[in-house]
Amino acid sequence: MAIDWDKAVLAPTEGVFGEAATYLPAAGGTLPIVGVFDEAYREVDLVDTGVGATSVTPVIGVRLAQFVATPVQGDQVRVPSVGKLYVVREVRPDGHGWAKLMLGYTGQA
């Protein structure tokens, strides 16, 4: 039996933890979205010596079903709860209909 990830996992996660944001594709236009935003996501990178190095970056997790076109590097996201505009640095889809958008602060609200 196939699991409907969007129905069973992603939509409920968005319903509990999601917040409204505005997606601004580089191609133009705007799209209201809901995402799970974390301004201080910690990522661990292992260097050749096996020593971990951490970095902190803003990230928003989104259901890809909300988008007409797949998010791409260079698109922007406005997050009203923090009053900031971010640029998408990297898109990391999980293979189940969710993507983690790694963000960079543009210096604009």
C-alpha positions as CSV (number, residue, x, y, z in Angstrom):
1,M,0.0,0.0,0.0
2,A,1.4,3.4,-1.0
3,I,1.5,6.1,1.6
4,D,-0.1,9.5,0.6
5,W,2.7,11.6,2.2
6,D,0.9,14.8,1.4
7,K,-2.3,13.8,3.2
8,A,-0.8,11.8,6.0
9,V,2.2,13.8,7.0
10,L,2.9,17.0,5.1
11,A,-0.5,18.7,5.3
12,P,-0.8,18.0,9.0
13,T,2.7,19.3,9.7
14,E,1.9,22.5,7.7
15,G,-1.4,22.8,9.6
16,V,0.3,22.7,13.0
17,F,3.6,24.4,12.5
18,G,3.1,26.4,9.3
19,E,2.9,30.2,8.9
20,A,1.9,32.4,6.1
21,A,4.6,33.8,3.7
22,T,4.8,35.2,0.3
23,Y,6.8,33.5,-2.5
24,L,8.3,35.7,-5.2
25,P,9.6,33.7,-8.1
26,A,12.5,35.3,-10.0
27,A,10.3,34.9,-13.1
28,G,7.8,37.4,-11.6
29,G,4.6,37.4,-9.7
30,T,3.7,36.4,-6.2
31,L,2.3,33.4,-4.5
32,P,0.9,33.1,-1.0
33,I,2.3,30.0,0.7
34,V,2.4,28.4,4.1
35,G,5.7,27.1,5.4
36,V,7.5,25.9,8.5
37,F,10.1,28.7,9.1
38,D,13.2,28.5,11.3
39,E,15.4,31.6,11.4
40,A,18.3,29.7,13.1
41,Y,18.4,26.2,11.5
42,R,21.6,24.5,12.5
43,E,23.4,22.4,9.9
44,V,26.3,20.2,10.7
45,D,29.0,19.7,8.0
46,L,31.6,17.1,8.4
47,V,35.1,18.1,7.2
48,D,37.7,15.6,6.0
49,T,39.1,15.1,9.5
50,G,35.7,13.9,10.8
51,V,35.3,17.1,12.8
52,G,31.9,18.6,12.6
53,A,31.4,22.3,11.8
54,T,28.0,23.9,12.4
55,S,26.5,26.8,10.5
56,V,23.2,28.6,11.2
57,T,21.0,29.7,8.4
58,P,17.3,30.6,7.9
59,V,15.2,27.9,6.3
60,I,11.6,27.3,5.3
61,G,10.0,23.9,4.7
62,V,7.2,23.9,2.2
63,R,4.8,21.5,0.6
64,L,5.6,21.4,-3.1
65,A,1.9,21.0,-3.9
66,Q,1.5,24.7,-3.3
67,F,3.7,25.7,-6.2
68,V,2.8,26.0,-9.9
69,A,6.5,25.7,-10.7
70,T,9.2,24.1,-8.6
71,P,11.1,26.6,-6.4
72,V,14.5,27.5,-7.7
73,Q,17.7,29.3,-6.5
74,G,17.2,33.1,-6.8
75,D,13.5,33.1,-6.0
76,Q,12.6,35.1,-2.9
77,V,10.4,34.5,0.2
78,R,8.9,37.3,2.4
79,V,8.2,36.1,6.0
80,P,5.9,38.6,7.8
81,S,6.4,37.1,11.3
82,V,10.1,38.3,11.2
83,G,9.5,41.2,8.7
84,K,12.3,40.0,6.4
85,L,12.8,39.2,2.7
86,Y,15.0,36.2,1.9
87,V,16.5,34.8,-1.3
88,V,16.5,31.1,-1.9
89,R,20.1,29.9,-1.9
90,E,19.3,26.2,-2.4
91,V,16.3,23.9,-2.8
92,R,16.4,20.5,-1.1
93,P,13.4,18.3,-2.0
94,D,12.9,15.2,0.2
95,G,11.3,13.0,-2.5
96,H,8.0,12.9,-0.7
97,G,6.5,16.3,-1.7
98,W,8.3,18.5,0.8
99,A,11.3,20.8,0.2
100,K,13.6,22.6,2.5
101,L,14.5,26.0,1.1
102,M,17.8,27.2,2.4
103,L,17.6,31.0,2.6
104,G,19.8,34.0,2.8
105,Y,18.8,37.4,4.2
106,T,18.6,40.1,1.5
107,G,18.8,43.0,4.0
108,Q,15.2,44.1,3.0
109,A,11.9,43.9,4.8
